[in-house]
């Protein structure tokens, strides 16, 4: 086993700090997913440019799926509405992956999944108005994905400070 380094400490410390987001109802799991993107995409600032546009596209397509499901549930069975909505929106998601700048399937599919699951799990401050629920879901869930990218960046920066202090 390799010895403990400053990145191990900074990631653990920031993970603990991120739990404070639960006080605001932040879905910490969505933050960790965004954090994983940062490391998977190379742990550099370029990861933001790579992840944010497809994250937003995936999130918005999931919102479209939710609206379609809710709109079609009166005409189709709930399962039929979901099948139709997911087919349409994932097809659109696949098309977005053909566009330069939106071609990061990791962020696109993960943000779609986070929004879809997080909305139905009510991982945001639920509001009495439907449109507000959609807006809050985007702010809390996609916002947590974005914060995960920030926490990834911070963990690298803090680890660098630890290296400087120990050298």
Secondary structure, DSSP 8 states (H G I E B T S, - for coil): -----HHHHHHHHHHHHHGGGGGGT--HHHHHHHHHHHHHTTSSTHHHHHHHHHHHHHHHHHHHHHHHHHHHTTTS-HHHHHHHHHHHHHHHHHHHTTSTTS--HHHHHHHHHHHHHHHHTT-S---SSHHHHHHHHIIIIIHHHHHHHHHHHHHHHHHHHHHHHH-
